[in-house]
């Protein structure tokens, strides 16, 4: 397939990586074989140049004497599964995310209106990003999956040669956050790679776009929903979001039209070439440029994406991500969802069946995660165990065959 956008490293790359270095040595100590304590002592020189006080530095690393081995394992992990666009969207644009978003739109109606007026970004877009990043904040309640950000970034800066440059810059930025006092140290948590708060900002982006929307004198995206949502809106605003303009359109691709993937033309020109919207709805803004994307390959639906689609990619540089935000925001705004099917393989599960799959695994005591339709590593672990117990081929795949077997055990 052309330009396949994937969130996971392919199996081939995983094999190559294993030849290059083992999981236990991928994060080997730096070339000069410093100890972690020596690294922290030396790194203060860089921090001092950025105006970080010694007292701030010592507070940030108080009691930390070793890198976080869990971070090293996360950094070394190479997933064996790839994610197709339909699986990615199923997990993120579904009845649950739509229903929860509509409820929260009412709960935070006044706040969202103020954010939209100040930053010119529609409320449904901000809600869709909140859903994508932390499931409307639910992910922040899973404290076992959160990490103390200064230690996480110091671990990567010290021991991960592939991420070292990124980690060092982010570590300096998070020390600026500590010094500013926007959040207490015990609340300075994030993903293993340093993404923080309700809307998952890395430290440098937080410094660039952080907003004190609730007026308490702190930019707190961990505890303040107003600050978190306004910070997300500010990122889009500063990257030239166009209020009232569409992100693009789902289109029927004529004949050999797929060969034009990646080309940019005005919507009027695309229309002349035979590209139409499902249901024959009219295009708006015919003089605007749009690029053709075929994220499901030649047999899948097409999308003519416009300026706002690429602004969404400034939040996360992935076509999958931008399309998911776009489609979810459409649903939250009361617009129709996709009209064309994806070219799913025979036996692939529907959105509803993926939710049922997790519920049945949970009933069997084989899955303790959220019922969210995301067939991730925890779900696959439960699938493998079920397959072993029931004499099925052990591949960890959420297939129709395994679903039928689960139903029989209900």
N, C-alpha and C positions, 0 to 999 in steps of 0.2 A: 504494500500500500504506500501511497505517496505521503511523504512528510508526516509519518505517523508520530503523533505527540504522545509520549508515554511518561508516566510518573515513576516508573520503575526501571531499573537496569535490566537489560535482556539476559537470558540464561547464558548466551555466548559470552557476554561481557563478564558475567560472574565467573565463568570458567577461566577466562583470561586472568581475571583478578586473583583467583586462587593460585594460579601459576606464579603470579608476580610476588605474592606475599601471603602468608597465612593469617587467619583471623587473630591469632595471638601475637603476631609480630607486626601487623599492619600499622599499629600505632606505637611503634618502637620509639625509644627516647631520641631526642635530637642528636644531630651529628656529633656535637661536642660532649654528649653523654652527661649533661647536667642532671643533677637531681631535681625533683620538683621544687624543693625549697630554694635551691640555687636559682632556678628559673624565675620564681616569684621575686626573689631578691633583686635579680638583674632587671626584671621587667619594670620595676618601679622607676628606673631611669627614664623609660619611655613615657610612663604615666606622668612623671614630674614635669616633663616637657610640655604636657598638655594641661598643666596647672592643677593636677591632682595632688592634694595635700597628703602628707605621710599618714596623718591620722585617719583620713578617708580610706587609704589603701589598707591600713592595718585593720580597720573595722570590717572592710569587705572580706578579708581573708582570715579573720580571727578563727583559730581552731582548725584551719584547713592545712593539713600537712601532706596530703597525697592526692594525686589525680583521682577522678571518679571512674572506677573501672566499668560501671554501667554505661557511662558515656562512650568509652572506648568500644564496647561491644555494639552499641547502637551505630557508631560511626563505621564499624567494620562490616556490619550486616549487609549482605547482598541478597535482596529478595529473589526468589526463584520464579515468581509469577509476574506476568505483565498484565496491565489493566487496559482493556479495550474501552473505547469512548462510551459505549452503552452501559458497561458496568460502572464506570466512573460516575456517569450521570444518574443512574439508578440509585446510587447511594447518597446522592446529594440533592436531587430534584425529585421529590416523591411526596406522597400525601402527608407524611409526617412533617417534613420540613416546610411544606406549604401551610399546613394547619397551624403549626407552632408560630410561624412567621406572621400569620394573620392575627393570631391572638396577641402577639407582642406588638404588632402595629397599633392595636387599640390601647394596650397598656401604656405605650410610650408615644402616643399620638402627639402630645404637645411638644415633647422633646424633639421628635423627628421633624416636626414642622419647623421648629426653631433652627435645627441643623440645616434643613433644606433651604431656608431663607438666608442663612448666613453663608453657606458654602455652595449653594446652587446644585446640590446633588440630591436626586430623588430619594425619598425615604425607603422605597422598596429595594433600591440598589444597596443602601447601607445595611438593611436587614439581611439581604442575601449574602453579603460579605461576612456579616456576623455569624450567620449559619454555617457558611463554608469554613470559617476559621476555627470556631470552637463550639459548633452546634448550639448557637445562641447562649454561650457561656457554660453549657453543661460540662464541657471538657475540663474546665477549671476546677470542677468538683472532684475529679479523679486525681487526688493528690499523689497517688503512687506513680503517676506518669509525669509529674512535674519535677523540675530540677532547679537547684539554686544556680542562677544564671552566671554570676562571677566564677564559680567553681567550674561550671560546664565549659565556659569559654576559655578559662585558663587551662583546663585539661586538653582541649583541642589545640590551643596555641602551643602548648608544651609538647604534645605527643602525636599530633596528626599532621604529617607533612603535607598532605593534600589540602587540608583546610586551614593551614597555619596562617596564611596571610589574612584570610577572612576573619579568623578567630581573634587575631591580634587587634585588628581594627575594631571589632565589636567589643572586645574586652576593654579597650580604652574608652569606648562610648559608654559602656555600662558603668564604668567607674565615674564618668561624668554624671550619670543618673544618680548614683549613690551620693556623690558630693552635693548635688542639687537638693536631695532629700525629698524627691517626688513620691517615693514609696519606702516603707521600712524594709530593712534588710531581710527580715523573715518572710516578707511578701514578694521579694524580688525573684519570682520563679518563672519558669518558661519551659519550652521544649528542650530536648537534649542539645539542639543546635542554637538555642538562644532566642527563639521567637517568643514574644511575651504578651500576656494580657488577653482580654476578650477578643481583640482584633489582630493578635499575633504579629506584632511589630518587632523586627530586629532592632538592637539598640541604636544604630546609626539612623534608621528611619524614624524611630521614636524621637530622637533629638531634632530631626528635620521637620517633622509633621505634628508632634505632640501638641494637644490643645487642652487647656483648662476650661472645659465647658461648664462645669458646675460652680466655678468661681471661688473655690476654696484655697486657691494659691498653689495648687499642685496639679501636675499633669499625671493623672493616675489611671492608666488603662487596665489595671488589675482589679480594682475595686469600684471604680466609678464608671457606670455604663454611659453617662453623658460624655465623659472624657474619651472613652474608648470609641464610641460611635462618631463623635466629632473628629477625632484623630483620623479615622478611616476616611471620612468625608473630606478632610483637609488634604489628604494625599491625592485624592482624585481631583479636587479643585485646583491644586497647584500644578497638576499635570494636564490642565486644560479640559476638564470634563465639560461637555456641552449639554446644559440642562434643556430638557424637552426634545432632544434629538434621539432617534433610535440607535441601538447598538448595531443593528443590521437586520437581516431578514433570512428566514428559512426559504429556500427556493427549490423548485423542480429543475433539475439539470437536463437540458435537452441533448439528445443524441450523443455526440462526442464532446459535449461541453466540458466534461471533466478534464480534458486536456488543457483547459485554461486555468486550472487551479494555480493560485498564487499571483495571477494577473490582477491589475487594478484598472477599473474603468468607471465611468459614471453609471449610475443606476439606469439612466436612459439608454446608454449603450448596451448594458447587460440585457435590458428589456428587448432591444432590437435584435439581439442574438437569440432570443427565444426563452430567456430565463423568466419564470413567473413564480409568484407565490402560490402555495397550496390554497385551493379554493378561489384562485384568481383575484385575490385581494390586490388592490393597487399599491404600488410603491409610492412612498412619499419622498420628497426631496430628490427629484430625478437628476438634479445637477451635481449631487454629492458623489464623491468617489467611494467605491466599495471594492474590497478584495474577495475573490472567491476562495473559500476553504471547503475541502472535502474530508472531514475528520473521520469518516467511516469508510474511506476508500471510494473507488469508482462506483460501487454499487449502493452507496449510502446517499443520504440527503446532502444537498449543498447549502452553504451559508454565504451570503454576501455581507461581509462585515465592514463596519464603518469606523469612524474616528473613536467613538466611545468604547468600542471593543478593545482597541489598542491601549486606551487609557486604563482599562481594567487589567491589562497585562503589565502595567507598571506596578500593580499590587503583587501580582504573581505572574511571571513570564511564561505562561502556559496557555495554549489555545484551549485545552480541556477546562482549565480553571475559569478563563474568561467566558466560555460558552455556558458553563454551569451557573455562574453568577447572572449572566444575561437571561437565561431561561428561567431561573428561579425568580428573579426580579419581575419578569413578565407575569408569572403566575401570581405573585404577591400583589401585583397591580391589577389583577383581575383579567389579564389578557390570556388568550389561548396558549396552550403548550404546543409542543411539536406535533405536526400532523403526519409526517412520514415515518415509517419504521426504520430502525437500524438493521443492517444485514447481520443479524445474530445467527450463530451457527445452530444447527438442528439440536433440539434438546436444551437450549439455553433457558435459564429461569427468567421469569418476569420479575418486576419490582415487588409485586405482592408475594410471590413465591420465595423471594430472598428473605423477606421479613418472616414468613412462615418457617423457613428453614432454620433461622436462628432461634425462633420460639421452640421448635421441636428439639433442637440440640440442647437448649436450656432445660427443657423438661426431662431430658435424659441425663442431666447433670454433667454435660460435656461442654458447656459454654456459659461463662459468667459475665460476658460483656453486655453492652447495650444492644437493644433490638433496633437496629438502625439500617439494616439492609446492606451494610458494608461487609463484603466477604473478605476480611483481612486475615492476618496471621492467627489471631485467636480463634476465629471461626474455622479456619482450615485445620488448626490443631484439633478442634473438636470433631471435625469431619474425619480426619485420619483415625482418631480413636474409635469412632463409630464404625468405620470401615473395617478396622482390625477386629473389633468385637463380633462383627456380623459376617465375616468371611468375604468381604467385598474387595475389589481391587483398591489398593491404597495409593491414592493420588492426591488427596486433599481437595478435590474439586467439588464445587457445589453443583451437582448434576441432577437431572430429572430422576435418574435411577436411584441416587441416594435419597432424594426427597421422598420418593415412593416408599423406600425402605423405612424411612423415619416415620412416615404416616402410619405404617403398619404397626409400629412400636408404640403409637400414641395410647 
